[in-house]
Amino acid sequence: MDARVLRIARRVALSALTVLGAITAAFFALRLVPIDPAFVIAGAGSDAVAITPEVLQAIRTEYHLDQPLPLQYLLYLSRLVQGDLGMSYIQEQPVLQLIAEQARPTLALAALASTLAVLLSLAAGLLTAGRRRAGALAGMVELVLASTPVFWIGFLLMLLFSVWWQVFPLLDKGDLRSLILPALTLALPMAAPLAQVLRRSLEDVLEQPFIMTARARGLSVLAVKLRHALRHALVPYLTMLGFSFGALLGGAAITETLFGRPGLGRLLVNAVTRQDMPLVLGLVTVSTLAFVIVNLLIDFAYLLVDHRLKSVLPPA
C-alpha cells in the first residue's frame, strides 16, 4: 500500500481514537457526578417527596441505570454507532433532534467568526511583518485580546456598539445585524494568536534567499509577501487555526448566552444547569467530532499551500 495512503489511514484512525477518548472521558465523568439520574428524570428537583422508591427503580430499569457502569458504557457505544445519542432526560426528545434544531445558529456564528478571524489575522500579519514598530504595537494589542476573557470582550462590544453608539442590537433579533457583535466577540481573541503566528512565520520566510531574488525584480514589499512569502508561511498558520477552532467552540457557549442567541452553546449551558446528562454527552460528542473533522481538513490542506510537503499529512 502507498505510504501516503497509510499515513492518511493512520491520521483518520488517530482522529477516531480522539473522539472515542473524549466520549469515554465525558461519559464516566458525568456518571461520577454525585447525582442520581433517576431523580432528574422523575423531576425530583420540583417534587421530590412524591417520588417513591418503586418509581425510581422503574426509571433505573427503563434507562439501564441499574446495570454496572461498564455495561452502561457499552450500551451507549452500541447506540452511538447506530446514530442514536439517546433521549434528553428533561425535554424527553431525541438528543440528535435537539442538536440538529440548534445547530444552524451556531454554524452561522462559527462561520462568520472564523471568516472575520482569518481576514483580521491575515491583514495584521501581512501589514506588520518585517516592520519593527508596527509589529511591536500589533503584538501588544494581540496579547491583550488573547488574554481577555470572551465575556469581557462581548460586554465591551455591547457597551460600545449597542448602548453608546446604538449601531447594532443589544440582543439577538434573528437577523444579520444581530450576528455581527457575537461574531466579533469570538473572532477578536481567535485572530490574535493567528496574527502572531503568521507574522513570525512571514518574518522567517522573508529572510530566505528566494525572497531577495523576488525583491531584486522590483516587486513591492506587499507584493513579495502576497506572491512569494505567504504560501510558505501558511503551514504553521493552518496548524494554529485548527487549535483555535476548539477555543471557538468553547467561546460559543459564553457568547450565545451573553447575547441571548439560540445555538448549541446555549443548549449546552442549559443542559449542564438542568443536569441533562444525555444531552451534555451528545453535545460533547458532536463538538469533538466537529473539532476532529476541521483539523483533518486542515491537515489535508497542508499540501495545497506548500507543494514541498511530500505527503498529504504531516507526521502524527
Summary of the structure (lengths in Angstrom):
residues: 316
radius of gyration: 24.0
end to end distance: 18.5
largest distance: 85.4
contacts: 976
relative contact order: 0.14
helix: 77%
strand: 1%
